[in-house]
Amino acid sequence: MNQTSLFSRNVIHQGDCISVMRRMPARSVDFILTDPPYLVRYQSRDGRRIINDDNGRWLGPAAREMFRVLKNDSLCVSFYGWTQTDRFIGAWRAAGFRIVGHIVFRKKYASASRFVCYTHESAYVLAKGRPALPENPPADVIDFPYTGNRLHPTQKPVAILKPLIEAFCPKGGLVLDPFCGSGSTLVAACEADCDYVGIELDRNYHRIAARRLAA
């Protein structure tokens, strides 16, 4: 990986996000939107798993690098696993983020059933410094259309990501997704007229994201 490609816009890096972000300039990203492993040892119905979903060693270092590369007075939206909420919040706060909002993505189906039926995903809105309030803030409950998880076992629909980018990233700004999976955030950034940098550890999903963006 050369220095020119590392700092270019509209690229997807294959590798460990902590290592990649450590080589990125500080305060170079306008908005972060990401869906990291939930730390729940998830396995989809067809047997697919997520790398590093079985440990939290990466959580603190990744949060610190996300904070460092994010511009001052800017926002990050991160999905998280609700059973590990305290670990995520602890890592974000230790890195310097403030929690300024919470979003629930309402599903029409249950992804699992235990004591209750799980029919939502969640994300926190995190601030670095004192960001300006958005002109058109998104709702804190957003309907979540089903993707079929065809490209990734936890694939997020572009339709729920694009409004967040439009609200929280300046037009033409740079969106970072350090856990980009099949590239849904990156597609949403393109549709919102923003640039992107994606990072994905799994070589298979990196190839899927690259093909998706090339198309």
Disulfide bonds with the S-S distance in Angstrom:
none
